[in-house]
Amino acid sequence: MAHLQSSARIPALWTAAYGPRRPRAVRLLARTLLRVRAFARELALADHVPTGGY
């Protein structure tokens, strides 16, 4: 289940992950951290949905 957030709530990590002037290693690390954060959020919300989530 995907949860959409408003664009005003995009974390500062997003700019590091997709900013054009960042080194490749920094962008890769930031994108990985964003994925881990999204997975942890989905896992935490899985207990609160009627279908059981994962």
PQR file of N, CA, C, O and H, with PARSE charges and radii, in Angstrom:
ATOM      1  N   MET A   1       0.850  -1.167   0.000 -0.4000 1.5000
ATOM      2  CA  MET A   1       0.000   0.000   0.000 -0.0000 2.0000
ATOM      3  C   MET A   1       0.899   1.235   0.000  0.5500 1.7000
ATOM      4  O   MET A   1       1.731   1.391   0.894 -0.5500 1.4000
ATOM      5  N   ALA A   2       0.749   2.075  -0.948 -0.4000 1.5000
ATOM      6  CA  ALA A   2       1.563   3.282  -1.044 -0.0000 2.0000
ATOM      7  C   ALA A   2       0.865   4.441  -0.351  0.5500 1.7000
ATOM      8  O   ALA A   2      -0.339   4.645  -0.504 -0.5500 1.4000
ATOM      9  H   ALA A   2       0.073   1.948  -1.674  0.4000 1.0000
ATOM     10  N   HIS A   3       1.624   5.171   0.392 -0.4000 1.5000
ATOM     11  CA  HIS A   3       1.094   6.347   1.076 -0.0000 2.0000
ATOM     12  C   HIS A   3       1.736   7.582   0.473  0.5500 1.7000
ATOM     13  O   HIS A   3       2.960   7.718   0.487 -0.5500 1.4000
ATOM     14  H   HIS A   3       2.602   5.005   0.516  0.4000 1.0000
ATOM     15  N   LEU A   4       0.934   8.470  -0.050 -0.4000 1.5000
ATOM     16  CA  LEU A   4       1.450   9.680  -0.670 -0.0000 2.0000
ATOM     17  C   LEU A   4       1.482  10.808   0.341  0.5500 1.7000
ATOM     18  O   LEU A   4       0.570  10.955   1.155 -0.5500 1.4000
ATOM     19  H   LEU A   4      -0.060   8.360  -0.062  0.4000 1.0000
ATOM     20  N   GLN A   5       2.532  11.598   0.282 -0.4000 1.5000
ATOM     21  CA  GLN A   5       2.640  12.755   1.152 -0.0000 2.0000
ATOM     22  C   GLN A   5       2.648  14.001   0.291  0.5500 1.7000
ATOM     23  O   GLN A   5       3.005  13.954  -0.886 -0.5500 1.4000
ATOM     24  H   GLN A   5       3.272  11.479  -0.379  0.4000 1.0000
ATOM     25  N   SER A   6       2.253  15.110   0.884 -0.4000 1.5000
ATOM     26  CA  SER A   6       2.270  16.362   0.125 -0.0000 2.0000
ATOM     27  C   SER A   6       3.715  16.759  -0.176  0.5500 1.7000
ATOM     28  O   SER A   6       4.636  16.363   0.538 -0.5500 1.4000
ATOM     29  H   SER A   6       1.963  15.147   1.840  0.4000 1.0000
ATOM     30  N   SER A   7       3.905  17.538  -1.233 -0.4000 1.5000
ATOM     31  CA  SER A   7       5.252  17.919  -1.639 -0.0000 2.0000
ATOM     32  C   SER A   7       5.938  18.805  -0.607  0.5500 1.7000
ATOM     33  O   SER A   7       7.164  18.916  -0.615 -0.5500 1.4000
ATOM     34  H   SER A   7       3.157  17.860  -1.813  0.4000 1.0000
ATOM     35  N   ALA A   8       5.182  19.432   0.275 -0.4000 1.5000
ATOM     36  CA  ALA A   8       5.771  20.279   1.305 -0.0000 2.0000
ATOM     37  C   ALA A   8       6.491  19.444   2.364  0.5500 1.7000
ATOM     38  O   ALA A   8       7.285  19.981   3.136 -0.5500 1.4000
ATOM     39  H   ALA A   8       4.186  19.342   0.282  0.4000 1.0000
ATOM     40  N   ARG A   9       6.223  18.144   2.408 -0.4000 1.5000
ATOM     41  CA  ARG A   9       6.813  17.300   3.435 -0.0000 2.0000
ATOM     42  C   ARG A   9       7.973  16.455   2.915  0.5500 1.7000
ATOM     43  O   ARG A   9       8.384  15.503   3.579 -0.5500 1.4000
ATOM     44  H   ARG A   9       5.578  17.708   1.781  0.4000 1.0000
ATOM     45  N   ILE A  10       8.503  16.782   1.754 -0.4000 1.5000
ATOM     46  CA  ILE A  10       9.642  16.038   1.223 -0.0000 2.0000
ATOM     47  C   ILE A  10      10.851  16.319   2.109  0.5500 1.7000
ATOM     48  O   ILE A  10      11.164  17.479   2.373 -0.5500 1.4000
ATOM     49  H   ILE A  10       8.170  17.556   1.215  0.4000 1.0000
ATOM     50  N   PRO A  11      11.533  15.275   2.569 -0.5600 1.5000
ATOM     51  CA  PRO A  11      12.662  15.498   3.464  0.2800 2.0000
ATOM     52  C   PRO A  11      13.863  16.120   2.746  0.5500 1.7000
ATOM     53  O   PRO A  11      13.976  16.068   1.521 -0.5500 1.4000
ATOM     54  N   ALA A  12      14.739  16.700   3.536 -0.4000 1.5000
ATOM     55  CA  ALA A  12      15.952  17.301   2.976 -0.0000 2.0000
ATOM     56  C   ALA A  12      16.832  16.246   2.320  0.5500 1.7000
ATOM     57  O   ALA A  12      17.642  16.554   1.446 -0.5500 1.4000
ATOM     58  H   ALA A  12      14.646  16.743   4.531  0.4000 1.0000
ATOM     59  N   LEU A  13      16.666  15.012   2.747 -0.4000 1.5000
ATOM     60  CA  LEU A  13      17.425  13.904   2.158 -0.0000 2.0000
ATOM     61  C   LEU A  13      17.108  13.747   0.677  0.5500 1.7000
ATOM     62  O   LEU A  13      17.961  13.316  -0.098 -0.5500 1.4000
ATOM     63  H   LEU A  13      16.007  14.762   3.457  0.4000 1.0000
ATOM     64  N   TRP A  14      15.891  14.091   0.283 -0.4000 1.5000
ATOM     65  CA  TRP A  14      15.491  13.982  -1.116 -0.0000 2.0000
ATOM     66  C   TRP A  14      16.353  14.877  -1.997  0.5500 1.7000
ATOM     67  O   TRP A  14      16.727  14.488  -3.103 -0.5500 1.4000
ATOM     68  H   TRP A  14      15.197  14.440   0.913  0.4000 1.0000
ATOM     69  N   THR A  15      16.670  16.071  -1.512 -0.4000 1.5000
ATOM     70  CA  THR A  15      17.503  16.981  -2.317 -0.0000 2.0000
ATOM     71  C   THR A  15      18.908  16.432  -2.476  0.5500 1.7000
ATOM     72  O   THR A  15      19.534  16.614  -3.520 -0.5500 1.4000
ATOM     73  H   THR A  15      16.366  16.387  -0.613  0.4000 1.0000
ATOM     74  N   ALA A  16      19.404  15.766  -1.455 -0.4000 1.5000
ATOM     75  CA  ALA A  16      20.735  15.152  -1.569 -0.0000 2.0000
ATOM     76  C   ALA A  16      20.700  13.975  -2.529  0.5500 1.7000
ATOM     77  O   ALA A  16      21.670  13.715  -3.242 -0.5500 1.4000
ATOM     78  H   ALA A  16      18.896  15.618  -0.607  0.4000 1.0000
ATOM     79  N   ALA A  17      19.574  13.260  -2.544 -0.4000 1.5000
ATOM     80  CA  ALA A  17      19.473  12.067  -3.390 -0.0000 2.0000
ATOM     81  C   ALA A  17      19.310  12.403  -4.865  0.5500 1.7000
ATOM     82  O   ALA A  17      19.785  11.664  -5.727 -0.5500 1.4000
ATOM     83  H   ALA A  17      18.786  13.470  -1.964  0.4000 1.0000
ATOM     84  N   TYR A  18      18.650  13.500  -5.159 -0.4000 1.5000
ATOM     85  CA  TYR A  18      18.343  13.809  -6.554 -0.0000 2.0000
ATOM     86  C   TYR A  18      18.885  15.159  -7.012  0.5500 1.7000
ATOM     87  O   TYR A  18      18.549  15.620  -8.103 -0.5500 1.4000
ATOM     88  H   TYR A  18      18.263  14.100  -4.459  0.4000 1.0000
ATOM     89  N   GLY A  19      19.713  15.793  -6.201 -0.4000 1.5000
ATOM     90  CA  GLY A  19      20.315  17.067  -6.600 -0.0000 2.0000
ATOM     91  C   GLY A  19      21.380  16.851  -7.670  0.5500 1.7000
ATOM     92  O   GLY A  19      22.163  15.905  -7.580 -0.5500 1.4000
ATOM     93  H   GLY A  19      19.986  15.419  -5.315  0.4000 1.0000
ATOM     94  N   PRO A  20      21.417  17.712  -8.675 -0.5600 1.5000
ATOM     95  CA  PRO A  20      22.349  17.506  -9.789  0.2800 2.0000
ATOM     96  C   PRO A  20      23.808  17.762  -9.433  0.5500 1.7000
ATOM     97  O   PRO A  20      24.700  17.285 -10.134 -0.5500 1.4000
ATOM     98  N   ARG A  21      24.067  18.490  -8.380 -0.4000 1.5000
ATOM     99  CA  ARG A  21      25.448  18.858  -8.055 -0.0000 2.0000
ATOM    100  C   ARG A  21      26.035  18.037  -6.927  0.5500 1.7000
ATOM    101  O   ARG A  21      27.023  18.448  -6.319 -0.5500 1.4000
ATOM    102  H   ARG A  21      23.342  18.877  -7.810  0.4000 1.0000
ATOM    103  N   ARG A  22      25.462  16.910  -6.640 -0.4000 1.5000
ATOM    104  CA  ARG A  22      25.970  16.039  -5.581 -0.0000 2.0000
ATOM    105  C   ARG A  22      26.855  14.953  -6.188  0.5500 1.7000
ATOM    106  O   ARG A  22      26.595  14.497  -7.302 -0.5500 1.4000
ATOM    107  H   ARG A  22      24.660  16.577  -7.134  0.4000 1.0000
ATOM    108  N   PRO A  23      27.893  14.537  -5.471 -0.5600 1.5000
ATOM    109  CA  PRO A  23      28.702  13.414  -5.959  0.2800 2.0000
ATOM    110  C   PRO A  23      27.865  12.133  -6.046  0.5500 1.7000
ATOM    111  O   PRO A  23      26.893  11.960  -5.310 -0.5500 1.4000
ATOM    112  N   ARG A  24      28.253  11.259  -6.939 -0.4000 1.5000
ATOM    113  CA  ARG A  24      27.498  10.023  -7.170 -0.0000 2.0000
ATOM    114  C   ARG A  24      27.345   9.195  -5.894  0.5500 1.7000
ATOM    115  O   ARG A  24      26.270   8.651  -5.640 -0.5500 1.4000
ATOM    116  H   ARG A  24      29.043  11.400  -7.537  0.4000 1.0000
ATOM    117  N   ALA A  25      28.402   9.093  -5.092 -0.4000 1.5000
ATOM    118  CA  ALA A  25      28.338   8.300  -3.859 -0.0000 2.0000
ATOM    119  C   ALA A  25      27.325   8.883  -2.872  0.5500 1.7000
ATOM    120  O   ALA A  25      26.603   8.139  -2.208 -0.5500 1.4000
ATOM    121  H   ALA A  25      29.275   9.534  -5.299  0.4000 1.0000
ATOM    122  N   VAL A  26      27.272  10.201  -2.777 -0.4000 1.5000
ATOM    123  CA  VAL A  26      26.321  10.854  -1.873 -0.0000 2.0000
ATOM    124  C   VAL A  26      24.895  10.601  -2.340  0.5500 1.7000
ATOM    125  O   VAL A  26      24.015  10.310  -1.530 -0.5500 1.4000
ATOM    126  H   VAL A  26      27.859  10.805  -3.317  0.4000 1.0000
ATOM    127  N   ARG A  27      24.664  10.711  -3.643 -0.4000 1.5000
ATOM    128  CA  ARG A  27      23.321  10.462  -4.185 -0.0000 2.0000
ATOM    129  C   ARG A  27      22.901   9.016  -3.945  0.5500 1.7000
ATOM    130  O   ARG A  27      21.757   8.758  -3.570 -0.5500 1.4000
ATOM    131  H   ARG A  27      25.378  10.948  -4.301  0.4000 1.0000
ATOM    132  N   LEU A  28      23.812   8.076  -4.157 -0.4000 1.5000
ATOM    133  CA  LEU A  28      23.494   6.663  -3.951 -0.0000 2.0000
ATOM    134  C   LEU A  28      23.148   6.385  -2.492  0.5500 1.7000
ATOM    135  O   LEU A  28      22.169   5.697  -2.200 -0.5500 1.4000
ATOM    136  H   LEU A  28      24.741   8.285  -4.462  0.4000 1.0000
ATOM    137  N   LEU A  29      23.953   6.922  -1.581 -0.4000 1.5000
ATOM    138  CA  LEU A  29      23.694   6.726  -0.149 -0.0000 2.0000
ATOM    139  C   LEU A  29      22.359   7.350   0.262  0.5500 1.7000
ATOM    140  O   LEU A  29      21.592   6.741   1.008 -0.5500 1.4000
ATOM    141  H   LEU A  29      24.748   7.481  -1.818  0.4000 1.0000
ATOM    142  N   ALA A  30      22.083   8.558  -0.222 -0.4000 1.5000
ATOM    143  CA  ALA A  30      20.833   9.230   0.129 -0.0000 2.0000
ATOM    144  C   ALA A  30      19.628   8.470  -0.418  0.5500 1.7000
ATOM    145  O   ALA A  30      18.612   8.355   0.268 -0.5500 1.4000
ATOM    146  H   ALA A  30      22.706   9.052  -0.828  0.4000 1.0000
ATOM    147  N   ARG A  31      19.725   7.949  -1.640 -0.4000 1.5000
ATOM    148  CA  ARG A  31      18.616   7.173  -2.209 -0.0000 2.0000
ATOM    149  C   ARG A  31      18.389   5.890  -1.432  0.5500 1.7000
ATOM    150  O   ARG A  31      17.248   5.479  -1.220 -0.5500 1.4000
ATOM    151  H   ARG A  31      20.551   8.042  -2.197  0.4000 1.0000
ATOM    152  N   THR A  32      19.473   5.259  -1.008 -0.4000 1.5000
ATOM    153  CA  THR A  32      19.346   4.048  -0.198 -0.0000 2.0000
ATOM    154  C   THR A  32      18.674   4.361   1.130  0.5500 1.7000
ATOM    155  O   THR A  32      17.802   3.616   1.577 -0.5500 1.4000
ATOM    156  H   THR A  32      20.399   5.593  -1.180  0.4000 1.0000
ATOM    157  N   LEU A  33      19.072   5.454   1.759 -0.4000 1.5000
ATOM    158  CA  LEU A  33      18.458   5.841   3.030 -0.0000 2.0000
ATOM    159  C   LEU A  33      16.977   6.173   2.856  0.5500 1.7000
ATOM    160  O   LEU A  33      16.169   5.871   3.734 -0.5500 1.4000
ATOM    161  H   LEU A  33      19.780   6.059   1.395  0.4000 1.0000
ATOM    162  N   LEU A  34      16.617   6.792   1.730 -0.4000 1.5000
ATOM    163  CA  LEU A  34      15.206   7.073   1.465 -0.0000 2.0000
ATOM    164  C   LEU A  34      14.406   5.782   1.324  0.5500 1.7000
ATOM    165  O   LEU A  34      13.286   5.679   1.825 -0.5500 1.4000
ATOM    166  H   LEU A  34      17.274   7.038   1.017  0.4000 1.0000
ATOM    167  N   ARG A  35      14.987   4.798   0.637 -0.4000 1.5000
ATOM    168  CA  ARG A  35      14.287   3.509   0.485 -0.0000 2.0000
ATOM    169  C   ARG A  35      14.115   2.795   1.819  0.5500 1.7000
ATOM    170  O   ARG A  35      13.059   2.229   2.099 -0.5500 1.4000
ATOM    171  H   ARG A  35      15.897   4.881   0.229  0.4000 1.0000
ATOM    172  N   VAL A  36      15.168   2.828   2.643 -0.4000 1.5000
ATOM    173  CA  VAL A  36      15.089   2.192   3.965 -0.0000 2.0000
ATOM    174  C   VAL A  36      14.046   2.897   4.823  0.5500 1.7000
ATOM    175  O   VAL A  36      13.271   2.252   5.530 -0.5500 1.4000
ATOM    176  H   VAL A  36      16.026   3.288   2.415  0.4000 1.0000
ATOM    177  N   ARG A  37      14.032   4.226   4.754 -0.4000 1.5000
ATOM    178  CA  ARG A  37      13.046   5.007   5.521 -0.0000 2.0000
ATOM    179  C   ARG A  37      11.618   4.682   5.079  0.5500 1.7000
ATOM    180  O   ARG A  37      10.724   4.523   5.911 -0.5500 1.4000
ATOM    181  H   ARG A  37      14.662   4.750   4.179  0.4000 1.0000
ATOM    182  N   ALA A  38      11.413   4.584   3.765 -0.4000 1.5000
ATOM    183  CA  ALA A  38      10.080   4.274   3.245 -0.0000 2.0000
ATOM    184  C   ALA A  38       9.658   2.866   3.655  0.5500 1.7000
ATOM    185  O   ALA A  38       8.502   2.645   4.014 -0.5500 1.4000
ATOM    186  H   ALA A  38      12.139   4.713   3.090  0.4000 1.0000
ATOM    187  N   PHE A  39      10.594   1.910   3.602 -0.4000 1.5000
ATOM    188  CA  PHE A  39      10.267   0.538   4.001 -0.0000 2.0000
ATOM    189  C   PHE A  39       9.917   0.467   5.483  0.5500 1.7000
ATOM    190  O   PHE A  39       8.955  -0.198   5.866 -0.5500 1.4000
ATOM    191  H   PHE A  39      11.533   2.089   3.310  0.4000 1.0000
ATOM    192  N   ALA A  40      10.696   1.150   6.313 -0.4000 1.5000
ATOM    193  CA  ALA A  40      10.427   1.144   7.754 -0.0000 2.0000
ATOM    194  C   ALA A  40       9.068   1.772   8.059  0.5500 1.7000
ATOM    195  O   ALA A  40       8.345   1.301   8.937 -0.5500 1.4000
ATOM    196  H   ALA A  40      11.477   1.690   6.002  0.4000 1.0000
ATOM    197  N   ARG A  41       8.728   2.825   7.341 -0.4000 1.5000
ATOM    198  CA  ARG A  41       7.425   3.475   7.535 -0.0000 2.0000
ATOM    199  C   ARG A  41       6.280   2.546   7.138  0.5500 1.7000
ATOM    200  O   ARG A  41       5.287   2.429   7.856 -0.5500 1.4000
ATOM    201  H   ARG A  41       9.316   3.207   6.628  0.4000 1.0000
ATOM    202  N   GLU A  42       6.429   1.891   5.992 -0.4000 1.5000
ATOM    203  CA  GLU A  42       5.398   0.953   5.541 -0.0000 2.0000
ATOM    204  C   GLU A  42       5.257  -0.214   6.517  0.5500 1.7000
ATOM    205  O   GLU A  42       4.147  -0.669   6.794 -0.5500 1.4000
ATOM    206  H   GLU A  42       7.235   1.986   5.409  0.4000 1.0000
ATOM    207  N   LEU A  43       6.374  -0.690   7.030 -0.4000 1.5000
ATOM    208  CA  LEU A  43       6.343  -1.792   7.982 -0.0000 2.0000
ATOM    209  C   LEU A  43       5.648  -1.379   9.272  0.5500 1.7000
ATOM    210  O   LEU A  43       4.892  -2.160   9.849 -0.5500 1.4000
ATOM    211  H   LEU A  43       7.276  -0.321   6.805  0.4000 1.0000
ATOM    212  N   ALA A  44       5.899  -0.163   9.722 -0.4000 1.5000
ATOM    213  CA  ALA A  44       5.258   0.337  10.939 -0.0000 2.0000
ATOM    214  C   ALA A  44       3.755   0.522  10.725  0.5500 1.7000
ATOM    215  O   ALA A  44       2.960   0.272  11.631 -0.5500 1.4000
ATOM    216  H   ALA A  44       6.513   0.471   9.253  0.4000 1.0000
ATOM    217  N   LEU A  45       3.372   0.958   9.525 -0.4000 1.5000
ATOM    218  CA  LEU A  45       1.946   1.156   9.245 -0.0000 2.0000
ATOM    219  C   LEU A  45       1.217  -0.144   8.956  0.5500 1.7000
ATOM    220  O   LEU A  45      -0.014  -0.174   8.962 -0.5500 1.4000
ATOM    221  H   LEU A  45       4.018   1.160   8.789  0.4000 1.0000
ATOM    222  N   ALA A  46       1.946  -1.208   8.707 -0.4000 1.5000
ATOM    223  CA  ALA A  46       1.312  -2.494   8.368 -0.0000 2.0000
ATOM    224  C   ALA A  46       0.469  -3.016   9.537  0.5500 1.7000
ATOM    225  O   ALA A  46      -0.508  -3.732   9.319 -0.5500 1.4000
ATOM    226  H   ALA A  46       2.946  -1.184   8.702  0.4000 1.0000
ATOM    227  N   ASP A  47       0.833  -2.670  10.757 -0.4000 1.5000
ATOM    228  CA  ASP A  47       0.062  -3.107  11.917 -0.0000 2.0000
ATOM    229  C   ASP A  47      -1.258  -2.371  12.040  0.5500 1.7000
ATOM    230  O   ASP A  47      -2.125  -2.779  12.813 -0.5500 1.4000
ATOM    231  H   ASP A  47       1.627  -2.088  10.934  0.4000 1.0000
ATOM    232  N   HIS A  48      -1.424  -1.284  11.284 -0.4000 1.5000
ATOM    233  CA  HIS A  48      -2.596  -0.435  11.464 -0.0000 2.0000
ATOM    234  C   HIS A  48      -3.581  -0.505  10.304  0.5500 1.7000
ATOM    235  O   HIS A  48      -4.512   0.297  10.233 -0.5500 1.4000
ATOM    236  H   HIS A  48      -0.720  -0.952  10.657  0.4000 1.0000
ATOM    237  N   VAL A  49      -3.385  -1.447   9.405 -0.4000 1.5000
ATOM    238  CA  VAL A  49      -4.337  -1.608   8.301 -0.0000 2.0000
ATOM    239  C   VAL A  49      -5.123  -2.889   8.516  0.5500 1.7000
ATOM    240  O   VAL A  49      -4.575  -3.864   9.030 -0.5500 1.4000
ATOM    241  H   VAL A  49      -2.628  -2.098   9.463  0.4000 1.0000
ATOM    242  N   PRO A  50      -6.396  -2.910   8.135 -0.5600 1.5000
ATOM    243  CA  PRO A  50      -7.226  -4.097   8.385  0.2800 2.0000
ATOM    244  C   PRO A  50      -6.755  -5.360   7.678  0.5500 1.7000
ATOM    245  O   PRO A  50      -6.997  -6.464   8.165 -0.5500 1.4000
ATOM    246  N   THR A  51      -6.083  -5.215   6.534 -0.4000 1.5000
ATOM    247  CA  THR A  51      -5.680  -6.392   5.770 -0.0000 2.0000
ATOM    248  C   THR A  51      -4.396  -7.021   6.291  0.5500 1.7000
ATOM    249  O   THR A  51      -4.011  -8.090   5.816 -0.5500 1.4000
ATOM    250  H   THR A  51      -5.885  -4.317   6.139  0.4000 1.0000
ATOM    251  N   GLY A  52      -3.724  -6.401   7.245 -0.4000 1.5000
ATOM    252  CA  GLY A  52      -2.504  -6.974   7.800 -0.0000 2.0000
ATOM    253  C   GLY A  52      -1.248  -6.464   7.141  0.5500 1.7000
ATOM    254  O   GLY A  52      -0.155  -6.752   7.631 -0.5500 1.4000
ATOM    255  H   GLY A  52      -4.036  -5.533   7.631  0.4000 1.0000
ATOM    256  N   GLY A  53      -1.343  -5.733   6.072 -0.4000 1.5000
ATOM    257  CA  GLY A  53      -0.151  -5.168   5.437 -0.0000 2.0000
ATOM    258  C   GLY A  53       0.686  -6.234   4.779  0.5500 1.7000
ATOM    259  O   GLY A  53       0.230  -6.883   3.838 -0.5500 1.4000
ATOM    260  H   GLY A  53      -2.230  -5.499   5.674  0.4000 1.0000
ATOM    261  N   TYR A  54       1.910  -6.433   5.256 -0.4000 1.5000
ATOM    262  CA  TYR A  54       2.823  -7.381   4.628 -0.0000 2.0000
ATOM    263  C   TYR A  54       2.428  -8.785   4.945  0.5500 1.7000
ATOM    264  O   TYR A  54       3.084  -9.726   4.500 -0.5500 1.4000
ATOM    265  H   TYR A  54       2.281  -5.906   6.021  0.4000 1.0000
TER
END
